[in-house]
Amino acid sequence: MNPTVDWYFNKAGKWQQEQEKLRMILLDCGLEEEMKWGHPCYTLKKKNVVLIHAFKDYCALLFHKGALLKDDHGILVQQTKNVQAARQIRFTDLKEIVKLERIVKAYTHEAIEVEKAGLEVKLKPTAAFDMPEEFKNKLASIPALKKAFNALTPGRQRGYLLHFSSAKQAKTREARIEKCVERILEGKGLEDA
């Protein structure tokens, strides 16, 4: 148990008991506990294995390489169609966690073995993501923007492409692109500070 993570579990919240139980299960699997992205993250030799997080309707375990797990019980959830590697197990009450404890431990041990083996999820290349016409035109009209975008990490590029292409209307896509031009030129990702 990492005392620097205690504050997360001590704060009052809808999923407090459920998350505390998940914490005990994960610590029992021999993982190191850290805080990452504002959530308890469980690691093996500094490699992320699983994260605890909560939403309005459920709390969940997020397996960073969940796409590589067998999922014999059919309980892993892909958050959105664009999530490539991570998978969640979602819970809506403490009794459900207690009932699934043995299975959660089995999935966690499998995730540990995936990490020990050095397996990686084969990610779809950035070029396979849709690039909205509006952004293609903007890149063509501003060479420095094209150079800056190409210099971004593949993850940052995908973040922008998903953000731009998720807008249904051209006007909205154009507005999103316009808002992000300066960030791209600065070499920042969509979520960077």
N, C-alpha and C positions, 0 to 999 in steps of 0.2 A: 504494500500500500504506500503510495506516494503522498505525503502530507500536503504537498503543494496542490494536489488535486481535490483535497477534502472540501474546499469551499464550494465546488460544483455540486457535490452531493448534499451539503448542508443547507444550501439555499432552498427555500420553500418552493414547491412547484407541483404541478399536477402529477408528474411521473416520478416523484422522489423515491418512493418505495421500490418501484419497478427498476429504476436505474441503479439503486443501491444493490439490489439482488443481482442484476447483470454484472455489476462490478465484482461481487464476490465470486461469481461463476468464472469470470475471465481471470481474476487473480489466482484462482484455484488451478488454472491451466498453465501457470508458470510464466505468464507474460509480464513485461515491465509496464508500469503505468506512467503516462505522461499527459500533459495538456497540449493539444494541438488544435488549431482552428476554434478555440474556445470550448472544446469538448474533451472528455477523457479518451485517450487513444492508447491502445495496448500494442506493444512492439516486441519484436524479437531482434536483438542485436541492432537496435536503432531503425529497423525496418517496420513500417506500419503493417499491422495485421488486421485489427478490428477497432472500431470506434463506437462509442455509445452516444446517441443523440436522441432528442425528443422533438416532436412536432405537436400540433394541436390535437390530432386524433389518435396518435400512437407514439410510443418510444421504440427505438430500434437499435439493433446491432448492425453496423455497416462493415462488411468484410471487403477490404480494399481490393483483393483479387478474387472476389466471390464468383466471378465468371468461370474460374478454374475449378470450383468445388463441384462435387458430384450432384448434390441436392437430391439425395435418395428419398427425402420426405416431401419434396415439392414446396418448400417454405421460403425459398429465396426469392426476393422481389427485385426487379430492375426498376429503379426509381423513375426514370423516363427513358424513352427510346434512344436518347443520345448518350446515356451512361454506358460506357463500354466495359469497364473492369469491375466496378463495385456492385455488390448486391447486399440487400438488407434482409434481416429477419425482423418482422414487425410484431409488436405486442400491444395489447389493449388493456391488460390487467395483470396483476401479480400472480394470480392463480395459473394463468397461461404460461408464465415464465417457469413457475415451479413444475408444472406438468411437462414442459419441454426441456428441462434442465439437462438431462442426459443427452438429448439430441443436440442442444446448443454446445455442450462440451465436445461432442463428437465433431461437429462442424468446425469448432475452434481448433481442435487438434489437427484436423485435415488442413485448415488454413495455415497452421504452423508448419506442417510438413511441406506445403506448397512453397512457403518462404524459405525453409531450409534447403529445398531442392533448387532454389533460385529460378523458379518458373516465372515467366512473364506473360501477361495477357497480350496477345497480338492485337494492337490497336489499328483501327482503320486510319490510313494515312490522311493527312490534312487535305490533300488534293481530292480526296473522295467526298469531302463535305461540299454541300451546295454553296456557291458564291453568288449572292444576288447580283443581278445585272447592274443595279445602282452602285454597288461597291466596285464592280469591275470598271465601270465608267469613271468613278472617282480615282481609282488607282491609275487608270490610263491618263487622266488629266493632270495628276500631280505625281511626277516621278519620285520625289522625295518620300511621299506617302507609300508608294509601292516598295521602295527600298526599305523603309522603316518596318512595314508590315512583314516583308520577307525576312527581316532580321529578328522578328519575335520568335519565341519558342513555339513549337507546334501546338502546345496546349493553349497558349495565349491566342494564337491564330484561330484555333477551333472555337475558343470562347467568343471571339468577335463574330465569326461566321455564323455560329448558332444564334447569337443575339440579333444580328441583322436579319437573318433569314426567317426567324420566328415571327416577325411582323407580317401581318396579312396584306396590308396596304402599302403601295409604293411610297406614299407620302410619309408613312411611319418609318419605313426602312431608311428613306433619305434623311429623316430627322435624326434617327439613331446614328447613322453613319456620320453626319455632321457633328454630333455631340462627341464622337469618339476620335475624330481626326487628330486633335491635339495630343490626346493620350497615346495614340499610335506613334505619332512623330517623336514623342518623348520616350518611346520604348517601353511603355507601360501596358500591362494587360488590363482587361475590363475590370477586374476586382482589385488591382494593385492600388496602394495608397499614394 
